[in-house]
């Protein structure tokens, strides 16, 4: 199957629309769609919030708003058109009704109620339907949705900031600010792109953070998730303000009476004990996926960071490095068992490297997270 340079150009535009809609559309995939006829774009659209139009419907409406009709056009869509009745009717049926001439999907939708049926429905109606154009790029744009429906857990991005010698705080706990203002603003943009922010009890106790998005545009505030195995954090902590966004508290404490102060603030308590007395982290990610969390960002201390990495639950790391040294006695990035051989080290693949103001930003993939590459 071959695609032209124009096919690539129009799909790239659809991917840009999808990327802009991903957070808004969650837990649905933020799909983009571009309608083209005779070398001209005649309609564009992206998925709205849950219960609203999908990308194809938005593009068709845009086409009619321009005083045109979509008959005979080619639709470039970043994910296979749906073929089932959910909150909205099947997009494949609408494309057939509008007599599209061709549909190009970047990738097949792995969701079990679609999974090739949309393409097959279009082909059965006599529409030329193809997939596979810029599939790798589409997988990255849709990685959160793909992770949730294929692995039953969110795509996990661990963010950390450190000095060049890998220190996150002084020995006395002072950590503000490791990075400069530009990097901190970039972190807020990263938060805005995720459905939820995960942190640990140590961070809440030390910093009393809000973990909200500030200083950058935000379609909706991400949910906050606190891992507090023994309920050491105070219910009055700022992060437990559920009026801002949903808050989950994951604990191993089964005493419901101790949950009440958190519940009184609107917090959802998740009882997820592991055999070692800590929170079962894989079970937590499964529960978050079941709640519709596609992308999860981790902003935590060395303990939770290390536990997630050791459990192979991190798909991507975003590491900000400030150009100074804090010394050997300062606190490190990850709690990790002492190694006796360099063969046991955790490898990282550099995906991207750029400056953000005076600080270096690295996007990394843990080599151990093999299944992360499927959706990353």
Secondary structure, 3 states (H helix, E strand, C coil): CCCCHHHHHHHHHHHHHHHHHHHHHCCCCCCEEEEEECCEEEEEEECCCCCCCCHHHHHHHHHHHCCCCCCCCEEEECCCCCCCCCCCCCHHHHHHHCCCCEEEECCCCCCCCCCCHHHHHHHHCCCEEEECCCHHHHHHHCHHHHHHHHHCCCEEEEEEEEECCCEEECCCCCCCCCCCHHHHHHHHHHHHCCCEEEEEHHHHHHHCCCCCCCCCCCCCCCEEEEECCCCCCCCCCHHHCCCCCCEEEEECCCCHHHHHHHHCCCCEEEECECCCCCECHHHHHHHHHHCCCCEEEECCCHHHHHHHHHCCCCCEEEEEEECCCCCCCCEECCCCCCCCCHHHCCCEEEEEEEEECCEEEEEEEECCCCCHHHHC
